[in-house]
Amino acid sequence: MAEEMVYKVVSDGRRLDVLLSEATGLSRSRVAALMEEGLCVSGGKEIRKAGTKPAEGSEILLTVPAPREAVPQAEDIPLEILYEDADLAVVVKPRGMVVHPAAGHPDGTLVNALLARLDSLGGIGGELRPGIVHRLDKETSGLMLVAKNDETQEALSRMLKDREIEKHYRALAEGKFKEPEGEIDAAIDRSKKDRKKMAVDPEGRPAVTRWKVIAEGNGCTLLDVHILTGRTHQIRVHLKSIGHPVCGDELYGNGKGIKVPCLMLHAYSLDFEHPRTHEKMAFRAPLPEDFLKGLKGNGIVL
C-alpha cells in the first residue's frame, strides 16, 4: 500500500507550484491543492499560496498523504447525463446535492451517483473525488464536467486555468443595475471574520466575473454571469461586494425581503474544445422549475 511521502526541495526563486510539480511529478493543480491544505512548510511556517516565491536557498517540505481507500460507493441516484464518451461526461447537478463525500455528507453525493451511472470512472489524485474537475455549491444547480481518466482530468484542469472553458450562469440578483453590463475584478480569499465565508481580499487569489442584464423584475435583476476564474463562492461573493447579492442566498444575502424558493443561481452553459478530439462542444441546461417559479414570483417571465 502506498505510504505518505515528504519531498524536500530548495527554492531557486521560482513559483512554488512550478518547483514542487517538477520535484514530485504531480500536476500544479494537485500541488496547489496540497498547499491549500497546509501541507507545504518552510522554516516552520505553512505556505498556502501556489504563487509564492521563497528566497533562493530556502528549504521547503511538501507532504503528500497516502492515497485513501476508495470509500465512496456507487448509489442508484437519478442523474441527468447530457453527454458521455470514453474521456468525459457532462451532467446536470440537481440543487441540494453535494458534489463529493465530506464530513457530514458521506453519501448521496454527485460522486456516489456518478460511480453508479458512468461506465468507467477512476479515482483522481488520490482523493475521494473521482473525475471531479470543478465544483458547484450544494444549493447551485446546473452543468458540470466530469473526467473519466487522469489524462482528461489534467487536460480539463489546465483548460479551466487557461480560461479555455467558457462557463455562464443565470443569477437573480437583488436590486436594479445602473449599467447593462459590467465586470468585477476583485481577488477572493477566506474571510478573516467568518471562516465559513469567502470575501473580497486584495491578498487573495485573482477572480474575474462578468455580468450582463437579461431582464428586470420587482426589485431584482436576472443576469447572465460569465466567470473567468473559478474561486469558491465567486459569483455570490462578487455580487455581494457590489451591493447586489444573489436572491435566496442565506450565507451572503442581506435579507431585503425578496421571496424566492431557492438560491437563484444556476450553471446554465458550458462551451469548450474536447481535449482529445478537439471537437467544439456546447451544452445548455434549462432553468429548473424552482428557479422559474422564483422568477415568475418576482415579475420575470421568460
N, C-alpha and C positions, 0 to 999 in steps of 0.2 A: 504493500500500500504506500502511496506517495506520502512524503513527510513534509513538514514545514521547512521552507528554505529561507535563509538570510543571506542577502547579497551585500557585499561591501564594495563601494566604488569611491574613487577620489575625483572631486569636481575638477573639470577643466574649463569652467566658466560658462558652459552651455546650459540650456534649459534642462531641468532635472528629468522631465518626462522623456526627452530625447536620449539623454545619457543612460538612464536606467533601462529604457527599452532596448538599447544596444547591448547593455550588460546582461540582461536577463532573457532576452529573446521574446519578451511579452510585447503586446501591442501598446502603443502610447495611451490608448483609452483605458486599457486594463491597468497600466501603471498609475494613471491619474486616479482611477477608482480606488486603488490601494492607498494612495497618498491621502485621499479624502477621508479614508477610514483611520488615519493616524498611524499608518504602518511604515512611514518614512521618517527617519530620525537623523539629526546631525547635531553633535555637541549636546546631546541630551534633550533636544527640543524637537517636537514634531514639525514636519514641513508638509503642509496640506495642499499647497498650490502648485499645480503641474508646471507652471511657467517660471518658478523660482530659479534664480541663477546664483548658487552659493559661490563664495570666494574660491578662487582656484586653490587646490590643495586641501580643501575641506573634505573630511571623511563622511560619507553618507551610508546609512544602513537601511535596506529595504527588506521587510519581512513579507514573504509570500506564503499565506496559510496553505496547509494541505487541503486538497480538494475535498469537499464534504460529500458524504454519501448522497446518492440521488433520492432524497426524501420525497419530493413531490410524486404523487400517484395520479395516474390517469383517472379522470372523473367524467361521467357522461353528463356534461353540462351543455345545454343548447348554445351554439355559437355560429354566427353568420360568417362564412368564409367566401369572400368575393373572388379570390384568385389563389391558385396554388400550383407550383411546379416543383421540380427537384431541388431548387435552391431557396425559394422563399414563398411566403404566403401573405396575403393581405386580408385582415379580418376586421370585423366591426365589434369593438368592445362595448358591451351594454353599460349604461350608467349603474353605479353601485358595485361593480365588480373590481376587486383589487387585482393588479396585474400579476404579481408574483407572491409566493408564500413569504410571510414575515411574522414577527411576533404579533399574536392576536389574530392572524389570518393564515392558519396552517393549511387550509384547504378552501375549495370553492373559488379559486383564483383563475385568471386567464391561463396561467401556465398549466394548471390541472386540466382545464378544458382542451388546451392545445395538445397535450400529451395523448388525449383520447381521440382527437379528431384528425390530426395530421399523420400522414403515412410514415414519416420519419422525422425525428427531432432529437438532436444531440445536445448534451449539456455544453454551455459556452463558458469558457474562462473559469472553470471550477466552481461556478456559482449555482444556486438553485433557481436559475432564471433561463432555462433553455430557450434559445432563439430570440430572447428579448433584446431588441436593438434600441428602442426608445420607449418612454413611458407615457401613460396618461394618468392623471389623478383618479382616484376611486370614483368620484362623482362626475367625471367628464366622460362623455360617450364619444364614439367615433372610430375612425380608421387607425389601424396600427400595422406596421410592417413586422414580419417575423422571419428571421433567418433560419434555415434548416441545416446549415453546416458551418463550420468555423470559417471557411474561406468567404462565404457570403456575409457572415456576421462582421468580419473585418472590413470587407468592402463597403457595406452599408454604413458602418460606423464612420469610416473615412468620408463617405459621401455626405453624411449628416454634418460632419465637422467642416467640410469644404463648401457647405451650402449648395450641394448638388441635388438635394431632395427638397422640393417645394411643398410646404405644408400650410394649409389655410384652415382657419376655424371660423365658426359662427359664434358670436358672443352678443348677448343682450346686456348693454351697459347702462348704468343709471345716469340720468341727465341727458341734456342736449349738447351736441358738439358745435363749436363755432366754425370749424373748418370741415370741408367734405372728406378730407383725408389727412393723415399725418404719420409721423414716425417717432417712436420713443427709443432713444439710445441711452440706456442707463444700466450700469453694472448691478448685479444682484448677488447677495450673499445671505447667509443665515442671519436672522435678526438678532441683534445683541440684547434686545429687550425680552424677546419671547422666542425660545429655541424651536417652538413648533412652527414658526413662521419664517418666511423669507422676506427680504426687504431690499429696497434700492440702497446700494452702498458703493461709494467710489472705489473702495478697496476690494470689491467683489469681482466676479467673472463677467466679462463683457456680455451684454444682452441687447438685442435689437428686435423691436416689434413694430410692424407697420399696420395701420388700420385704415379702413375706408367705410364710410357710412353707406348702408344699404337702404334703411328705412327708419323713420322716426315714429315713436309711439307716445303713450301718455306718460311723459316724464322719463322716457328711456329711449335708447337708440340701438338698432340692430346693426352690428358691424361685421365686415369681413376682416379677419385678422390674419396677417401673414407673419409667421415667426421666422427670423433668420438665424436664431440660435435656439437652443433647447434647454433652458435653465428650469429648475424646479419651480413650479407655480408661476412661470414667467408672465403669461398673459394676465393672470389675476393680480400679480404684484405691480406690473406696469400700468394697467388701467387704474388700479387703486392710487398709484402715485400721481396721476394727472386728475384725480378727483372724480373718476368715473368707474367705480368698482363693478364687477360682473354681478348682475342681479342674481339673488339667491345664494350668494357667497357668504356662508356663515363665518368663515375664517377672516376674510379681508373686507367684507361688506360694511357699510355704515348704517344699515338698518333704517333707511329712509321710508320704508313702508311700501315699496313696490312689491306686490304679491306675485309670486311665481311658484310653480310646483317643484322646481329643482334648480340646481346650479345651471345657469343658462350659458353653457359652454360646450361646444360640440366640434370634434375634429372632422371637418367636412371633406377635405380633399387632399390627395397625395399625387404628386407628379414626379417621376424620376425615370432614369435610364436603367434598364435591367443590367446589373453588374457583370453578367456573363454574356448574354445575347446582345446587349446594347439596344434592345428594343425600347421604344418610348412607351412608358406605362402611365396611365391616368385613371384614377379611381375617385368616385364620389359616394358619400354616404348621406342619404336624405335625412333631414331633420327628424328625430324621433317624436312620437306623439306627445310626450310630456313637454318637450321644447315648443312644439307648435301650439299647445294649449297655453303655455306661458306667453307666447307672442300674441295670440288672439285675445287673451285676457287683458292685454295692455295696448290694444288698439292697432296691432300689426297683423295683417292677413296677407300672406304671400300667394 
